[in-house]
Amino acid sequence: MPYTNDTPTPNTDKTLWWKILLGMALGIFLGYLLSPTGGQIVSETNATIFGEWIALPGVIFLGLLKMIVIPLVITSVILGVTDSGSLSFLKSMGMKIVPYFIATTFIAISIGILIVSAVNPAQYMNNAYVQDVMQSSDMPFAVFDSLTVPQRIENMMPVNFTQASLDKNMLQIVIFSILLGIVMLTLPRDTTKVFHDLCSFGQAASMKVIEWAMALAPYAVFGLICNVTIQMGIETIAGVGAYMACVLLGLAGMFIIYMLIVTLFTRFNVLGFLRGIRNAQIFAFSTSSSAATMPFSLKAAEENLKIDSKVSRFIIPLGATINMDGTALYQAAAALFLCNLFNVELSNIEIFILMLTTVGASIGTPATPGVGIIILATILAGIGVPPEGIAIILGVDRLLDMARTTLNVTGDLVATAVMERFSKG
Ligand code: ASP
């Protein structure tokens, strides 16, 4: 007999979308006025101090989200597995969803690589600026590793759960949680009830924290964007404009593919589907965290799209942590852009290896704000690009993070709709 568990969802403010967009626009405007290379209405020192203060609500907002990510992921994955009701259901879902996730990730990466190859945004970059950033950079991004495939698989084993939490190794945490959920399904209900209730509490408590954090979202976005604009200057942002446009175009391309998948493989029409998932997309955009958006994705799937909760509660927590097509597309596009910038020539085989590495990297990227770019450093190290190159694209990462997280969450909801159809055979 499956557990039944009413997933609590945070309350949502219907006007949040507009407030966040307004926050973004005002943040860029004020940042430009204060920036030492823009309006210069205050001195450079004062602008820096002001930027730090105005970013404070954003820092608190991100801190709250990061704080709950691990408990939220663990409890949601465990509850997702136990709520699915049976091992045979899980097995059949798992056999379908894993190839689906890998296939869509490959499509996303191919789009990123095609667009950057066609446009070559590196040709629009100002060389003096690149030299300048590279010289002044002291990025803490030296995350080199050159592991073999068996070593990487060995690294996925959660041999020490505490270590996995300290390292924020989401893949190990997800594997551990899936195993624990499966163990619970095989044990008598009396033995597992207390732990199941504890997980329900952990999930509900995490969602409460998200609800509180969301009240800060428009101010957080305003302050963070304002601070980035003060620090980077509008010209710098414009300087990497072609690269940003490529990533955004790629994300839009993948979005169109998703809508095709919705039309061909689900029972929804595109407009109805988009109406149902709108709120989850808004939250993804404003939190830049697929994990923090999970409660809203569940709500969208179950309440708006009326998808069977057995499917959504398994696919959404899993998808939020390992299915990141937006992140994969972005990582591949950024890696190729930096290769072009530093004149690193890649052969076809090397591009294929880049694609494989990016699939793995996107799976291992924690579903929290701004980490896609850190994981990018490992990809760069593998293809001979100085990881310091990240400094060049760091300034615009917040904006791209918002966009790619929105696509990540859309991808999870599309996957849920597809799996609902195929779970019925
Ligand atoms: N912020 C992204 C997410 O949570 C991960 C990334 O940085 O790409 O989905």
Boltz pocket constraint, residues with backbone or C-beta under 6 A from the ligand:
constraints:
  - pocket:
      binder: B
      contacts: [[A, 288], [A, 289], [A, 290], [A, 291], [A, 320], [A, 324], [A, 326], [A, 327], [A, 365], [A, 366], [A, 367], [A, 368], [A, 369], [A, 370], [A, 371], [A, 372], [A, 373], [A, 401], [A, 404], [A, 405], [A, 408]]
      max_distance: 6.0
